[in-house]
Amino acid sequence: MFSKRDVAVIPSKHIMSAEETTTTDTAKESTTEWPTESATYELIGKIGQGAFASVWRARSKTDERECAIKVLNLDHVDSNLSEIRLEVQAMRLSSHPNVLTCHTAFVNSTDLWLITQLMRKGSSLHCLQGARQRLREEGKTSRMEEHILYILYETLLGLQYIHDNGQIHRDIKAGNILLCGNGDVRIADFGVSGWLVNAGTQQEKAKTFVGTPCWMAPELMEQIHGYDYKADIWSLGITALELAKGYAPYAKYPPMKVLILTIQEDPPSLDTYDEEDIAYDVDSNGMDFEEEFSKSFRSLVDTCLQKDPAKRPKSLELLQSKYLNALQDAKQRSERREAIANQVCGLVEDVGSATSKQKPSKALPGNAPVSIVLSNEENRPAGTTWVFTDGSQVVAPSTTLNTTVDDVMAELDQFGLQTGGENYNREQKPKEEPDDLNAFMDEFELNTQGENFRHPSKRDD
């Protein structure tokens, strides 16, 4: 057994995609093990920051290879480390050219370090918005529809792989779809991914979730009948709107209002963005740079954003649909890949570089995380409860009830009077001994059949 200050190693063999085999550096990565000590890495610059994790551009001091490192603070996660286990399992076991590869992982003091591929251009939203800005500075109107369709197609290839392996990503959004300078697209961040596989059999539905409201499917919010892979298709439709307009619909609203609007209103569309939102498409000189999108693109979004999950297509059905059918042709797909590399990725600087001028994106209220809890506990109302970051909580209204946003706001205000609102503190679980981390790593070894796993206490002398 070992403590958090010991180093647990989870090596992972990198499987190259066809595109990657053209580069010597990537070929080298596939055959050379990555270091498993924090001292052997140089952190070059921060790529992103989350609630409990940061992402860094880094370099291996042993051979100068670059990578990305996600550093998760173990002191700020659930004591059973279930979320971390899911993320490590998903990344460790995934092998697909459209899913981010985890080279290795190890525990350093109270942090878990995940060593992954470096996607040099960052998120798809960062790339498109950066390219739009460059074009506007040159007095040009951007036309991003073809690039967005390529990103959606590549993302669907990754989603099909994820779904076929019994997983739901549950946090598909532009920020978790990464681009490299050559046009490669990969899905990242399995921090909230859900496994439907249990003891060798697939469960049809999942019941609990933590995520961001703007991208969440209605059935995921309500939890009346659970949810399945189709929740990711809804999120993909929201992502299409996000890439088209620069932010998700309802993002300017507080999380609870986003939840109510998603459940009770018609699905969002490009028309959801009102006059106030259109201001994002006008530069400082008053020039209108609003982009036009085709009827086909609008129909694709509508197809994904069906309230009834049964009416939403599967990943494979979307890949073969008339909206994306052209990309099934290898030549056209290659041309689109080259186009996005030149016309989008080529206009933005690499993320996390020492000279990077990247500014943090504007924080919008609807992007705050919410816990969706389905419970019959004595201290919680039966059914589905929404728990917000300040500890406040309300019972989710059903689409069959005449509940309005004002009704739920009143309920939340009443809860605030009773609990102190923002000063409300959920009952804290007693802090577990460091041996919980041992149990986590031992369970991980068991779940992955011990493949390539090296326990510190079991290392060869």
C-alpha positions as CSV (number, residue, x, y, z in Angstrom):
1,M,0.0,0.0,0.0
2,F,1.1,3.6,-0.6
3,S,0.2,7.2,0.2
4,K,-0.6,10.1,-2.1
5,R,3.1,11.0,-1.9
6,D,4.0,7.8,-3.7
7,V,3.9,7.7,-7.5
8,A,1.4,5.4,-9.1
9,V,2.1,4.8,-12.8
10,I,-0.5,4.0,-15.4
11,P,1.4,3.7,-18.7
12,S,-0.5,3.7,-22.0
13,K,0.6,2.6,-25.4
14,H,-0.2,5.3,-28.0
15,I,-2.0,4.0,-31.1
16,M,-1.3,6.2,-34.2
17,S,-3.9,7.3,-36.6
18,A,-3.2,7.2,-40.4
19,E,-2.5,10.9,-40.4
20,E,-0.1,10.7,-37.5
21,T,2.2,8.2,-39.3
22,T,3.4,10.9,-41.6
23,T,5.2,12.7,-38.8
24,T,8.5,11.5,-37.3
25,D,7.8,13.0,-33.9
26,T,4.5,11.2,-33.4
27,A,6.0,7.9,-34.6
28,K,8.6,8.3,-31.9
29,E,5.9,8.9,-29.3
30,S,4.3,5.6,-30.2
31,T,7.4,3.5,-29.4
32,T,9.0,5.4,-26.5
33,E,7.6,5.4,-23.0
34,W,6.8,8.7,-21.3
35,P,8.5,9.6,-18.0
36,T,6.5,9.0,-14.8
37,E,8.1,11.6,-12.5
38,S,6.9,15.2,-12.4
39,A,10.5,16.4,-12.2
40,T,11.2,15.1,-15.7
41,Y,8.7,17.6,-17.2
42,E,9.1,21.3,-17.9
43,L,5.8,23.2,-17.8
44,I,5.9,25.8,-20.7
45,G,2.6,27.6,-20.3
46,K,-0.9,27.2,-19.0
47,I,-3.5,26.1,-21.6
48,G,-6.6,26.2,-19.4
49,Q,-8.0,26.2,-15.9
50,G,-11.0,24.4,-14.4
51,A,-12.5,24.1,-11.0
52,F,-10.3,21.2,-9.8
53,A,-7.8,20.9,-12.7
54,S,-5.4,22.9,-14.8
55,V,-4.0,22.0,-18.3
56,W,-0.4,22.8,-19.3
57,R,1.7,22.7,-22.3
58,A,4.8,20.8,-21.3
59,R,8.0,19.2,-22.5
60,S,9.8,16.0,-21.5
61,K,13.3,16.9,-20.3
62,T,14.6,13.5,-21.3
63,D,14.0,13.8,-25.0
64,E,12.4,17.2,-25.6
65,R,9.0,15.8,-26.7
66,E,6.1,18.1,-26.1
67,C,2.8,17.0,-24.6
68,A,-0.2,18.4,-22.6
69,I,-0.5,17.7,-18.9
70,K,-3.8,17.8,-17.0
71,V,-3.2,18.2,-13.3
72,L,-6.1,17.2,-11.1
73,N,-6.0,18.1,-7.4
74,L,-7.1,15.0,-5.5
75,D,-8.0,17.0,-2.4
76,H,-10.9,18.5,-4.2
77,V,-12.6,15.5,-5.5
78,D,-15.1,12.9,-4.1
79,S,-13.3,10.8,-1.5
80,N,-14.0,7.6,-3.5
81,L,-12.2,9.2,-6.5
82,S,-14.9,7.8,-8.8
83,E,-14.7,10.7,-11.3
84,I,-11.0,10.4,-11.6
85,R,-11.2,6.6,-12.1
86,L,-13.7,7.1,-14.9
87,E,-11.5,9.7,-16.6
88,V,-8.4,7.6,-16.4
89,Q,-10.2,4.5,-17.5
90,A,-11.8,6.2,-20.5
91,M,-8.6,7.8,-21.7
92,R,-6.4,4.8,-20.9
93,L,-8.6,2.3,-22.8
94,S,-9.5,4.5,-25.7
95,S,-7.7,4.1,-29.0
96,H,-9.2,6.1,-31.9
97,P,-7.8,8.9,-34.1
98,N,-10.6,11.2,-33.0
99,V,-10.3,10.6,-29.2
100,L,-7.5,12.2,-27.2
101,T,-4.8,9.7,-26.2
102,C,-3.4,9.4,-22.7
103,H,0.3,8.5,-22.8
104,T,0.6,7.8,-19.1
105,A,-0.7,8.9,-15.7
106,F,0.8,9.1,-12.2
107,V,0.2,10.6,-8.8
108,N,2.4,13.4,-7.7
109,S,1.9,14.4,-4.0
110,T,-1.8,15.3,-3.9
111,D,-2.2,15.7,-7.7
112,L,-2.9,13.3,-10.5
113,W,-1.0,14.0,-13.7
114,L,-2.4,12.9,-17.0
115,I,0.1,13.1,-19.8
116,T,-1.8,13.4,-23.1
117,Q,-1.2,14.4,-26.7
118,L,-0.7,18.1,-27.3
119,M,-3.3,19.5,-29.6
120,R,-1.5,22.7,-30.5
121,K,-4.4,24.9,-31.6
122,G,-6.5,24.2,-28.5
123,S,-10.3,24.0,-28.6
124,S,-12.4,24.2,-31.7
125,L,-14.2,27.3,-30.4
126,H,-10.8,29.0,-29.7
127,C,-9.7,28.2,-33.2
128,L,-12.8,29.4,-35.0
129,Q,-13.1,32.6,-32.9
130,G,-9.5,33.3,-33.3
131,A,-9.7,32.9,-37.1
132,R,-12.9,35.1,-37.2
133,Q,-11.1,37.8,-35.3
134,R,-8.1,37.8,-37.7
135,L,-10.5,38.0,-40.7
136,R,-12.5,40.9,-39.1
137,E,-9.3,42.8,-38.4
138,E,-8.6,42.5,-42.2
139,G,-12.1,43.7,-43.0
140,K,-13.2,40.3,-44.3
141,T,-16.4,38.3,-43.5
142,S,-15.8,34.8,-42.2
143,R,-17.6,31.8,-43.7
144,M,-17.1,29.0,-41.3
145,E,-20.0,26.6,-42.1
146,E,-17.8,24.1,-44.1
147,H,-15.2,24.1,-41.3
148,I,-17.9,23.5,-38.7
149,L,-19.3,20.6,-40.7
150,Y,-15.9,19.0,-40.9
151,I,-15.4,19.4,-37.1
152,L,-18.9,17.8,-36.4
153,Y,-18.1,14.9,-38.8
154,E,-14.8,14.1,-37.1
155,T,-16.4,14.5,-33.7
156,L,-19.1,12.0,-34.7
157,L,-16.5,9.5,-35.7
158,G,-15.1,9.7,-32.2
159,L,-18.6,9.6,-30.6
160,Q,-19.5,6.5,-32.6
161,Y,-16.4,4.8,-31.2
162,I,-17.2,6.0,-27.6
163,H,-20.9,4.8,-27.9
164,D,-19.9,1.4,-29.5
165,N,-17.7,0.8,-26.4
166,G,-20.5,1.4,-24.0
167,Q,-19.8,5.0,-23.0
168,I,-21.6,8.3,-22.9
169,H,-19.3,11.3,-23.0
170,R,-21.9,13.6,-21.4
171,D,-19.9,16.8,-21.8
172,I,-19.6,17.3,-25.6
173,K,-19.1,21.0,-26.3
174,A,-16.7,23.0,-28.4
175,G,-14.3,23.4,-25.5
176,N,-13.8,19.7,-25.4
177,I,-13.2,19.2,-29.1
178,L,-9.6,19.9,-29.8
179,L,-7.7,20.8,-33.0
180,C,-4.1,20.4,-34.1
181,G,-2.3,22.5,-36.7
182,N,-2.7,19.8,-39.4
183,G,-6.5,19.7,-39.0
184,D,-6.8,16.7,-36.7
185,V,-9.8,16.7,-34.4
186,R,-10.0,14.9,-31.1
187,I,-12.6,14.6,-28.3
188,A,-11.1,15.4,-24.9
189,D,-12.2,15.6,-21.2
190,F,-13.7,12.4,-20.0
191,G,-14.1,13.9,-16.5
192,V,-17.9,13.4,-16.5
193,S,-18.1,10.5,-19.0
194,G,-20.5,7.8,-18.0
195,W,-19.9,4.0,-18.4
196,L,-23.0,2.0,-19.3
197,V,-21.0,-1.2,-19.2
198,N,-21.4,-3.1,-15.9
199,A,-20.0,-6.5,-15.2
200,G,-19.8,-7.3,-18.9
201,T,-23.4,-6.2,-19.7
202,Q,-24.7,-2.9,-20.9
203,Q,-27.2,-0.9,-18.9
204,E,-29.8,0.9,-21.0
205,K,-29.9,4.0,-18.9
206,A,-27.8,6.1,-16.6
207,K,-29.2,8.0,-13.6
208,T,-26.7,10.5,-12.2
209,F,-24.7,13.4,-13.7
210,V,-22.7,16.5,-13.2
211,G,-22.4,18.9,-16.1
212,T,-22.9,22.3,-17.8
213,P,-26.6,23.2,-18.4
214,C,-26.3,24.8,-21.8
215,W,-25.3,21.5,-23.5
216,M,-27.4,19.2,-21.5
217,A,-30.2,17.2,-23.1
218,P,-33.8,17.6,-21.6
219,E,-34.0,13.9,-20.5
220,L,-30.7,14.3,-18.7
221,M,-32.0,17.2,-16.7
222,E,-35.3,15.6,-15.8
223,Q,-34.0,12.0,-15.2
224,I,-37.6,10.7,-15.4
225,H,-36.6,7.7,-17.6
226,G,-32.9,8.1,-17.4
227,Y,-30.9,8.8,-20.6
228,D,-28.6,7.0,-23.0
229,Y,-26.2,7.8,-25.9
230,K,-28.7,10.1,-27.5
231,A,-27.8,12.8,-24.9
232,D,-24.5,13.3,-26.7
233,I,-26.3,13.9,-30.0
234,W,-28.3,16.7,-28.4
235,S,-25.0,18.2,-27.1
236,L,-23.6,17.9,-30.6
237,G,-26.5,20.0,-31.9
238,I,-25.8,22.7,-29.2
239,T,-22.1,22.5,-30.1
240,A,-23.0,23.2,-33.8
241,L,-24.9,26.4,-32.7
242,E,-22.0,27.3,-30.3
243,L,-19.4,27.0,-33.2
244,A,-21.7,29.0,-35.5
245,K,-22.4,31.9,-33.1
246,G,-19.4,31.8,-30.7
247,Y,-21.3,30.7,-27.6
248,A,-24.1,28.3,-26.7
249,P,-27.8,29.4,-26.7
250,Y,-29.0,30.5,-23.2
251,A,-25.4,31.0,-22.1
252,K,-26.2,34.5,-20.8
253,Y,-28.8,33.1,-18.4
254,P,-28.2,31.7,-14.9
255,P,-27.9,27.9,-14.8
256,M,-31.4,27.3,-13.4
257,K,-33.1,29.4,-16.1
258,V,-31.1,27.5,-18.7
259,L,-32.5,24.2,-17.3
260,I,-36.1,25.5,-17.3
261,L,-35.9,26.9,-20.8
262,T,-34.4,23.7,-22.2
263,I,-37.1,21.5,-20.6
264,Q,-40.1,23.7,-21.3
265,E,-39.3,25.7,-24.5
266,D,-38.9,24.5,-28.1
267,P,-35.4,23.4,-28.9
268,P,-33.0,26.3,-29.6
269,S,-31.9,27.2,-33.1
270,L,-29.9,29.9,-34.9
271,D,-33.0,32.1,-34.5
272,T,-32.8,31.8,-30.7
273,Y,-30.0,34.3,-30.7
274,D,-31.9,37.6,-30.2
275,E,-30.9,41.2,-31.1
276,E,-28.8,41.5,-27.9
277,D,-26.8,38.5,-29.0
278,I,-26.3,39.8,-32.5
279,A,-24.1,42.5,-31.0
280,Y,-21.4,39.9,-30.9
281,D,-21.4,40.0,-34.7
282,V,-20.7,43.7,-35.0
283,D,-17.1,45.1,-34.7
284,S,-16.0,48.3,-33.0
285,N,-16.6,50.3,-36.3
286,G,-20.1,49.1,-36.6
287,M,-19.5,46.7,-39.5
288,D,-21.8,43.8,-39.5
289,F,-20.0,40.4,-39.7
290,E,-22.9,38.1,-39.0
291,E,-22.4,34.9,-40.9
292,E,-25.1,33.2,-43.0
293,F,-25.8,29.5,-42.7
294,S,-27.5,27.2,-45.1
295,K,-30.9,25.5,-44.8
296,S,-29.0,22.2,-44.7
297,F,-27.0,23.3,-41.7
298,R,-30.1,24.5,-39.9
299,S,-31.8,21.1,-40.7
300,L,-28.8,19.3,-39.2
301,V,-29.1,21.2,-36.0
302,D,-32.9,20.6,-35.9
303,T,-32.3,16.9,-36.4
304,C,-29.9,16.7,-33.4
305,L,-32.1,18.9,-31.2
306,Q,-35.2,16.7,-31.0
307,K,-36.8,16.8,-27.6
308,D,-37.8,13.1,-27.8
309,P,-34.5,11.1,-27.7
310,A,-36.1,8.3,-29.8
311,K,-36.4,10.8,-32.7
312,R,-32.7,11.7,-32.6
313,P,-30.4,9.8,-34.9
314,K,-27.5,7.7,-33.8
315,S,-23.9,8.7,-34.5
316,L,-23.6,6.4,-37.5
317,E,-27.0,7.6,-38.9
318,L,-25.7,11.2,-38.8
319,L,-22.4,10.3,-40.4
320,Q,-24.4,8.8,-43.3
321,S,-27.0,11.5,-43.5
322,K,-27.3,13.9,-46.4
323,Y,-25.9,16.7,-44.3
324,L,-22.5,15.0,-43.9
325,N,-22.5,12.4,-46.6
326,A,-20.0,14.3,-48.7
327,L,-17.3,13.8,-46.1
328,Q,-17.5,10.1,-46.4
329,D,-15.6,10.5,-49.6
330,A,-11.9,10.2,-48.7
331,K,-10.8,12.9,-51.1
332,Q,-13.3,15.5,-50.0
333,R,-12.6,14.7,-46.4
334,S,-8.8,15.2,-47.0
335,E,-9.5,18.5,-48.8
336,R,-11.7,19.7,-45.9
337,R,-8.9,18.8,-43.5
338,E,-6.4,20.7,-45.5
339,A,-8.7,23.7,-45.8
340,I,-9.3,24.0,-42.0
341,A,-5.6,23.6,-41.4
342,N,-4.8,26.6,-43.7
343,Q,-7.9,28.8,-43.3
344,V,-8.5,28.3,-39.5
345,C,-5.6,26.7,-37.7
346,G,-3.1,28.7,-39.7
347,L,-4.6,31.9,-38.4
348,V,-4.3,31.2,-34.7
349,E,-1.2,30.8,-32.5
350,D,-0.4,27.7,-30.6
351,V,-1.9,27.4,-27.1
352,G,0.3,27.5,-24.1
353,S,3.4,28.8,-25.8
354,A,5.8,31.1,-24.0
355,T,4.8,34.0,-26.2
356,S,1.1,33.2,-26.3
357,K,-1.2,36.2,-26.1
358,Q,-4.2,34.0,-25.5
359,K,-6.8,35.6,-23.3
360,P,-9.3,33.7,-21.1
361,S,-12.7,33.5,-22.7
362,K,-15.6,35.5,-21.2
363,A,-17.3,33.5,-18.4
364,L,-21.0,33.2,-19.1
365,P,-23.5,32.3,-16.4
366,G,-25.0,29.3,-18.2
367,N,-21.5,27.6,-18.3
368,A,-21.5,27.0,-14.5
369,P,-21.7,23.3,-13.6
370,V,-24.8,21.8,-12.1
371,S,-25.3,18.4,-10.3
372,I,-28.3,16.4,-11.4
373,V,-29.2,14.0,-8.6
374,L,-31.8,11.2,-8.7
375,S,-32.4,10.2,-5.1
376,N,-34.8,8.7,-2.6
377,E,-32.7,9.7,0.4
378,E,-34.6,10.9,3.5
379,N,-33.1,14.3,3.4
380,R,-33.8,14.9,-0.2
381,P,-37.1,15.0,-2.1
382,A,-37.8,11.9,-4.2
383,G,-37.1,12.3,-7.8
384,T,-34.7,14.6,-9.6
385,T,-32.9,17.5,-7.8
386,W,-30.7,20.2,-9.3
387,V,-27.8,21.2,-7.0
388,F,-26.0,24.5,-7.9
389,T,-22.5,25.6,-7.1
390,D,-23.6,27.6,-4.1
391,G,-25.2,24.6,-2.5
392,S,-28.8,25.7,-3.3
393,Q,-31.1,23.1,-4.8
394,V,-34.6,22.7,-6.3
395,V,-36.7,19.8,-7.5
396,A,-36.6,19.6,-11.3
397,P,-40.0,20.6,-12.8
398,S,-41.5,18.1,-15.3
399,T,-42.6,19.1,-18.8
400,T,-46.0,17.8,-17.8
401,L,-46.4,20.4,-15.1
402,N,-47.3,24.1,-15.4
403,T,-44.1,25.2,-13.6
404,T,-42.5,28.4,-14.8
405,V,-39.1,30.0,-14.3
406,D,-40.7,32.4,-11.8
407,D,-42.1,29.4,-9.8
408,V,-38.7,27.8,-9.5
409,M,-37.0,31.1,-8.7
410,A,-39.5,31.5,-5.8
411,E,-38.7,28.0,-4.6
412,L,-35.0,28.8,-4.8
413,D,-35.5,32.1,-2.9
414,Q,-37.4,30.2,-0.2
415,F,-34.5,27.7,0.0
416,G,-32.1,30.6,0.4
417,L,-34.1,32.0,3.3
418,Q,-34.0,28.6,5.1
419,T,-30.4,27.8,4.5
420,G,-28.6,31.1,4.1
421,G,-28.4,31.0,0.3
422,E,-24.9,31.4,-0.9
423,N,-23.6,30.6,2.6
424,Y,-25.3,27.2,2.5
425,N,-22.8,24.4,3.1
426,R,-23.6,20.9,2.2
427,E,-22.8,18.3,4.8
428,Q,-19.1,17.6,4.4
429,K,-18.0,14.0,4.2
430,P,-15.3,13.0,6.7
431,K,-11.9,13.2,5.0
432,E,-10.7,9.7,4.1
433,E,-7.3,8.4,4.9
434,P,-4.8,8.4,2.0
435,D,-5.4,4.6,1.7
436,D,-8.5,5.6,-0.4
437,L,-6.1,6.4,-3.1
438,N,-4.5,3.0,-2.8
439,A,-8.0,1.4,-3.1
440,F,-8.6,3.5,-6.2
441,M,-5.3,2.4,-7.9
442,D,-5.9,-1.2,-6.9
443,E,-9.4,-1.1,-8.3
444,F,-8.1,0.5,-11.5
445,E,-5.6,-2.3,-11.8
446,L,-8.4,-4.9,-11.4
447,N,-10.7,-3.1,-13.9
448,T,-8.0,-2.9,-16.6
449,Q,-6.8,-6.5,-16.0
450,G,-3.5,-5.0,-14.8
451,E,-2.3,-4.4,-18.3
452,N,0.9,-2.4,-18.2
453,F,0.1,-1.4,-14.6
454,R,3.0,-1.0,-12.2
455,H,2.2,-0.7,-8.5
456,P,5.0,1.1,-6.6
457,S,5.0,-1.6,-3.9
458,K,5.3,-4.3,-6.6
459,R,8.1,-2.8,-8.7
460,D,11.1,-4.9,-9.4
461,D,14.1,-4.1,-7.3
